[in-house]
Structure formats: structure tokens, C-alpha cells
Amino acid sequence: MELALKGQYDYYVAHEGELLQQYPGKHLVISDNLQVFPFVNPKDAYRFGVKNFGAGHFMLHKCVPGSLNVVHTVNCAF
């Protein structure tokens, strides 16, 4: 994991239970300042993150139980 995203990852870990209740199954964009933006579609989440924060400055994570043990990838064609 890149150090640049460690804050977002640590935030998700610390708040996983709360996030799972609020956003089950959603794709979450977590910004550098730890704002959370939920999306149904991962492509929409990715595009939002790039547009608003720039590539590499947000974490995109699917909010499902056990997801910390799985690496998710998003294939976005523009």
C-alpha cells in the first residue's frame, strides 16, 4: 500500500462498522481529508475521485464485509 493512501486506509479500518451500516455495498471514495463519498457504480466513483482530487489522492474501496482482505481493481475506459 502506498503511504499516500495510508490515512484513508486507516480511516476505513477504524470506521469499518459504521461505514458498513451507512453504505453497504457502495463504492466509497475517501479523500485526503477523510471525506467519504458513496457511489453505486465504481466507474462513477473513480471519475469523481480523479476530477475532484486528482489521481493518487483518494482511495476507492467497495464497502462490503471482509473487504479489507481483498484487493479490488476498477477497469475504466474513457
Phi and psi in radians as a Rosetta constraint file:
Dihedral C 1 N 2 CA 2 C 2 CIRCULARHARMONIC -1.232 0.35
Dihedral N 2 CA 2 C 2 N 3 CIRCULARHARMONIC 2.501 0.35
Dihedral C 2 N 3 CA 3 C 3 CIRCULARHARMONIC -1.065 0.35
Dihedral N 3 CA 3 C 3 N 4 CIRCULARHARMONIC -0.510 0.35
Dihedral C 3 N 4 CA 4 C 4 CIRCULARHARMONIC -1.059 0.35
Dihedral N 4 CA 4 C 4 N 5 CIRCULARHARMONIC -0.487 0.35
Dihedral C 4 N 5 CA 5 C 5 CIRCULARHARMONIC -1.794 0.35
Dihedral N 5 CA 5 C 5 N 6 CIRCULARHARMONIC 0.076 0.35
Dihedral C 5 N 6 CA 6 C 6 CIRCULARHARMONIC -1.053 0.35
Dihedral N 6 CA 6 C 6 N 7 CIRCULARHARMONIC -0.702 0.35
Dihedral C 6 N 7 CA 7 C 7 CIRCULARHARMONIC -1.071 0.35
Dihedral N 7 CA 7 C 7 N 8 CIRCULARHARMONIC -0.756 0.35
Dihedral C 7 N 8 CA 8 C 8 CIRCULARHARMONIC -1.162 0.35
Dihedral N 8 CA 8 C 8 N 9 CIRCULARHARMONIC -0.739 0.35
Dihedral C 8 N 9 CA 9 C 9 CIRCULARHARMONIC -1.104 0.35
Dihedral N 9 CA 9 C 9 N 10 CIRCULARHARMONIC -0.818 0.35
Dihedral C 9 N 10 CA 10 C 10 CIRCULARHARMONIC -1.066 0.35
Dihedral N 10 CA 10 C 10 N 11 CIRCULARHARMONIC -0.663 0.35
Dihedral C 10 N 11 CA 11 C 11 CIRCULARHARMONIC -1.087 0.35
Dihedral N 11 CA 11 C 11 N 12 CIRCULARHARMONIC -0.815 0.35
Dihedral C 11 N 12 CA 12 C 12 CIRCULARHARMONIC -1.050 0.35
Dihedral N 12 CA 12 C 12 N 13 CIRCULARHARMONIC -0.805 0.35
Dihedral C 12 N 13 CA 13 C 13 CIRCULARHARMONIC -1.021 0.35
Dihedral N 13 CA 13 C 13 N 14 CIRCULARHARMONIC -0.812 0.35
Dihedral C 13 N 14 CA 14 C 14 CIRCULARHARMONIC -1.183 0.35
Dihedral N 14 CA 14 C 14 N 15 CIRCULARHARMONIC -0.488 0.35
Dihedral C 14 N 15 CA 15 C 15 CIRCULARHARMONIC -2.039 0.35
Dihedral N 15 CA 15 C 15 N 16 CIRCULARHARMONIC 0.307 0.35
Dihedral C 15 N 16 CA 16 C 16 CIRCULARHARMONIC -0.964 0.35
Dihedral N 16 CA 16 C 16 N 17 CIRCULARHARMONIC -0.818 0.35
Dihedral C 16 N 17 CA 17 C 17 CIRCULARHARMONIC -1.026 0.35
Dihedral N 17 CA 17 C 17 N 18 CIRCULARHARMONIC -0.803 0.35
Dihedral C 17 N 18 CA 18 C 18 CIRCULARHARMONIC -1.113 0.35
Dihedral N 18 CA 18 C 18 N 19 CIRCULARHARMONIC -0.759 0.35
Dihedral C 18 N 19 CA 19 C 19 CIRCULARHARMONIC -1.172 0.35
Dihedral N 19 CA 19 C 19 N 20 CIRCULARHARMONIC -0.666 0.35
Dihedral C 19 N 20 CA 20 C 20 CIRCULARHARMONIC -1.106 0.35
Dihedral N 20 CA 20 C 20 N 21 CIRCULARHARMONIC -0.611 0.35
Dihedral C 20 N 21 CA 21 C 21 CIRCULARHARMONIC -1.253 0.35
Dihedral N 21 CA 21 C 21 N 22 CIRCULARHARMONIC -0.719 0.35
Dihedral C 21 N 22 CA 22 C 22 CIRCULARHARMONIC -1.369 0.35
Dihedral N 22 CA 22 C 22 N 23 CIRCULARHARMONIC -0.653 0.35
Dihedral C 22 N 23 CA 23 C 23 CIRCULARHARMONIC -2.300 0.35
Dihedral N 23 CA 23 C 23 N 24 CIRCULARHARMONIC 0.880 0.35
Dihedral C 23 N 24 CA 24 C 24 CIRCULARHARMONIC -1.077 0.35
Dihedral N 24 CA 24 C 24 N 25 CIRCULARHARMONIC 2.224 0.35
Dihedral C 24 N 25 CA 25 C 25 CIRCULARHARMONIC 1.367 0.35
Dihedral N 25 CA 25 C 25 N 26 CIRCULARHARMONIC -0.050 0.35
Dihedral C 25 N 26 CA 26 C 26 CIRCULARHARMONIC -1.443 0.35
Dihedral N 26 CA 26 C 26 N 27 CIRCULARHARMONIC 2.759 0.35
Dihedral C 26 N 27 CA 27 C 27 CIRCULARHARMONIC -1.656 0.35
Dihedral N 27 CA 27 C 27 N 28 CIRCULARHARMONIC 2.072 0.35
Dihedral C 27 N 28 CA 28 C 28 CIRCULARHARMONIC -1.776 0.35
Dihedral N 28 CA 28 C 28 N 29 CIRCULARHARMONIC 2.303 0.35
Dihedral C 28 N 29 CA 29 C 29 CIRCULARHARMONIC -1.708 0.35
Dihedral N 29 CA 29 C 29 N 30 CIRCULARHARMONIC 2.134 0.35
Dihedral C 29 N 30 CA 30 C 30 CIRCULARHARMONIC -2.025 0.35
Dihedral N 30 CA 30 C 30 N 31 CIRCULARHARMONIC 2.049 0.35
Dihedral C 30 N 31 CA 31 C 31 CIRCULARHARMONIC -1.426 0.35
Dihedral N 31 CA 31 C 31 N 32 CIRCULARHARMONIC 3.008 0.35
Dihedral C 31 N 32 CA 32 C 32 CIRCULARHARMONIC -0.981 0.35
Dihedral N 32 CA 32 C 32 N 33 CIRCULARHARMONIC -0.624 0.35
Dihedral C 32 N 33 CA 33 C 33 CIRCULARHARMONIC -1.631 0.35
Dihedral N 33 CA 33 C 33 N 34 CIRCULARHARMONIC 0.325 0.35
Dihedral C 33 N 34 CA 34 C 34 CIRCULARHARMONIC 1.152 0.35
Dihedral N 34 CA 34 C 34 N 35 CIRCULARHARMONIC 0.519 0.35
Dihedral C 34 N 35 CA 35 C 35 CIRCULARHARMONIC -1.418 0.35
Dihedral N 35 CA 35 C 35 N 36 CIRCULARHARMONIC 2.523 0.35
Dihedral C 35 N 36 CA 36 C 36 CIRCULARHARMONIC -2.006 0.35
Dihedral N 36 CA 36 C 36 N 37 CIRCULARHARMONIC 2.255 0.35
Dihedral C 36 N 37 CA 37 C 37 CIRCULARHARMONIC -2.194 0.35
Dihedral N 37 CA 37 C 37 N 38 CIRCULARHARMONIC 2.011 0.35
Dihedral C 37 N 38 CA 38 C 38 CIRCULARHARMONIC -1.572 0.35
Dihedral N 38 CA 38 C 38 N 39 CIRCULARHARMONIC 2.523 0.35
Dihedral C 38 N 39 CA 39 C 39 CIRCULARHARMONIC -2.444 0.35
Dihedral N 39 CA 39 C 39 N 40 CIRCULARHARMONIC 2.604 0.35
Dihedral C 39 N 40 CA 40 C 40 CIRCULARHARMONIC -1.398 0.35
Dihedral N 40 CA 40 C 40 N 41 CIRCULARHARMONIC -0.728 0.35
Dihedral C 40 N 41 CA 41 C 41 CIRCULARHARMONIC -1.747 0.35
Dihedral N 41 CA 41 C 41 N 42 CIRCULARHARMONIC 2.210 0.35
Dihedral C 41 N 42 CA 42 C 42 CIRCULARHARMONIC -1.129 0.35
Dihedral N 42 CA 42 C 42 N 43 CIRCULARHARMONIC -0.548 0.35
Dihedral C 42 N 43 CA 43 C 43 CIRCULARHARMONIC -1.149 0.35
Dihedral N 43 CA 43 C 43 N 44 CIRCULARHARMONIC -0.721 0.35
Dihedral C 43 N 44 CA 44 C 44 CIRCULARHARMONIC -1.103 0.35
Dihedral N 44 CA 44 C 44 N 45 CIRCULARHARMONIC -0.705 0.35
Dihedral C 44 N 45 CA 45 C 45 CIRCULARHARMONIC -1.098 0.35
Dihedral N 45 CA 45 C 45 N 46 CIRCULARHARMONIC -0.797 0.35
Dihedral C 45 N 46 CA 46 C 46 CIRCULARHARMONIC -1.100 0.35
Dihedral N 46 CA 46 C 46 N 47 CIRCULARHARMONIC -0.826 0.35
Dihedral C 46 N 47 CA 47 C 47 CIRCULARHARMONIC -1.059 0.35
Dihedral N 47 CA 47 C 47 N 48 CIRCULARHARMONIC -0.720 0.35
Dihedral C 47 N 48 CA 48 C 48 CIRCULARHARMONIC -1.072 0.35
Dihedral N 48 CA 48 C 48 N 49 CIRCULARHARMONIC -0.809 0.35
Dihedral C 48 N 49 CA 49 C 49 CIRCULARHARMONIC -1.070 0.35
Dihedral N 49 CA 49 C 49 N 50 CIRCULARHARMONIC -0.797 0.35
Dihedral C 49 N 50 CA 50 C 50 CIRCULARHARMONIC -1.138 0.35
Dihedral N 50 CA 50 C 50 N 51 CIRCULARHARMONIC -0.775 0.35
Dihedral C 50 N 51 CA 51 C 51 CIRCULARHARMONIC -1.125 0.35
Dihedral N 51 CA 51 C 51 N 52 CIRCULARHARMONIC -0.724 0.35
Dihedral C 51 N 52 CA 52 C 52 CIRCULARHARMONIC -1.629 0.35
Dihedral N 52 CA 52 C 52 N 53 CIRCULARHARMONIC -0.437 0.35
Dihedral C 52 N 53 CA 53 C 53 CIRCULARHARMONIC -2.215 0.35
Dihedral N 53 CA 53 C 53 N 54 CIRCULARHARMONIC -0.296 0.35
Dihedral C 53 N 54 CA 54 C 54 CIRCULARHARMONIC 1.515 0.35
Dihedral N 54 CA 54 C 54 N 55 CIRCULARHARMONIC 2.576 0.35
Dihedral C 54 N 55 CA 55 C 55 CIRCULARHARMONIC -1.014 0.35
Dihedral N 55 CA 55 C 55 N 56 CIRCULARHARMONIC 2.363 0.35
Dihedral C 55 N 56 CA 56 C 56 CIRCULARHARMONIC 1.495 0.35
Dihedral N 56 CA 56 C 56 N 57 CIRCULARHARMONIC 0.028 0.35
Dihedral C 56 N 57 CA 57 C 57 CIRCULARHARMONIC -2.040 0.35
Dihedral N 57 CA 57 C 57 N 58 CIRCULARHARMONIC 0.371 0.35
Dihedral C 57 N 58 CA 58 C 58 CIRCULARHARMONIC -2.709 0.35
Dihedral N 58 CA 58 C 58 N 59 CIRCULARHARMONIC 2.758 0.35
Dihedral C 58 N 59 CA 59 C 59 CIRCULARHARMONIC -1.895 0.35
Dihedral N 59 CA 59 C 59 N 60 CIRCULARHARMONIC 2.387 0.35
Dihedral C 59 N 60 CA 60 C 60 CIRCULARHARMONIC -1.988 0.35
Dihedral N 60 CA 60 C 60 N 61 CIRCULARHARMONIC 2.124 0.35
Dihedral C 60 N 61 CA 61 C 61 CIRCULARHARMONIC -2.520 0.35
Dihedral N 61 CA 61 C 61 N 62 CIRCULARHARMONIC 2.323 0.35
Dihedral C 61 N 62 CA 62 C 62 CIRCULARHARMONIC -1.405 0.35
Dihedral N 62 CA 62 C 62 N 63 CIRCULARHARMONIC 2.225 0.35
Dihedral C 62 N 63 CA 63 C 63 CIRCULARHARMONIC -1.564 0.35
Dihedral N 63 CA 63 C 63 N 64 CIRCULARHARMONIC 1.536 0.35
Dihedral C 63 N 64 CA 64 C 64 CIRCULARHARMONIC -2.403 0.35
Dihedral N 64 CA 64 C 64 N 65 CIRCULARHARMONIC 2.658 0.35
Dihedral C 64 N 65 CA 65 C 65 CIRCULARHARMONIC -1.027 0.35
Dihedral N 65 CA 65 C 65 N 66 CIRCULARHARMONIC 2.396 0.35
Dihedral C 65 N 66 CA 66 C 66 CIRCULARHARMONIC 1.379 0.35
Dihedral N 66 CA 66 C 66 N 67 CIRCULARHARMONIC 0.108 0.35
Dihedral C 66 N 67 CA 67 C 67 CIRCULARHARMONIC -1.254 0.35
Dihedral N 67 CA 67 C 67 N 68 CIRCULARHARMONIC -0.248 0.35
Dihedral C 67 N 68 CA 68 C 68 CIRCULARHARMONIC -1.240 0.35
Dihedral N 68 CA 68 C 68 N 69 CIRCULARHARMONIC -0.265 0.35
Dihedral C 68 N 69 CA 69 C 69 CIRCULARHARMONIC -1.672 0.35
Dihedral N 69 CA 69 C 69 N 70 CIRCULARHARMONIC 0.044 0.35
Dihedral C 69 N 70 CA 70 C 70 CIRCULARHARMONIC -2.207 0.35
Dihedral N 70 CA 70 C 70 N 71 CIRCULARHARMONIC 2.438 0.35
Dihedral C 70 N 71 CA 71 C 71 CIRCULARHARMONIC -1.682 0.35
Dihedral N 71 CA 71 C 71 N 72 CIRCULARHARMONIC 2.230 0.35
Dihedral C 71 N 72 CA 72 C 72 CIRCULARHARMONIC -1.840 0.35
Dihedral N 72 CA 72 C 72 N 73 CIRCULARHARMONIC 2.475 0.35
Dihedral C 72 N 73 CA 73 C 73 CIRCULARHARMONIC -2.145 0.35
Dihedral N 73 CA 73 C 73 N 74 CIRCULARHARMONIC 2.654 0.35
Dihedral C 73 N 74 CA 74 C 74 CIRCULARHARMONIC -2.142 0.35
Dihedral N 74 CA 74 C 74 N 75 CIRCULARHARMONIC 2.215 0.35
Dihedral C 74 N 75 CA 75 C 75 CIRCULARHARMONIC -1.795 0.35
Dihedral N 75 CA 75 C 75 N 76 CIRCULARHARMONIC 1.821 0.35
Dihedral C 75 N 76 CA 76 C 76 CIRCULARHARMONIC -1.974 0.35
Dihedral N 76 CA 76 C 76 N 77 CIRCULARHARMONIC 2.056 0.35
Dihedral C 76 N 77 CA 77 C 77 CIRCULARHARMONIC -1.767 0.35
Dihedral N 77 CA 77 C 77 N 78 CIRCULARHARMONIC 2.253 0.35
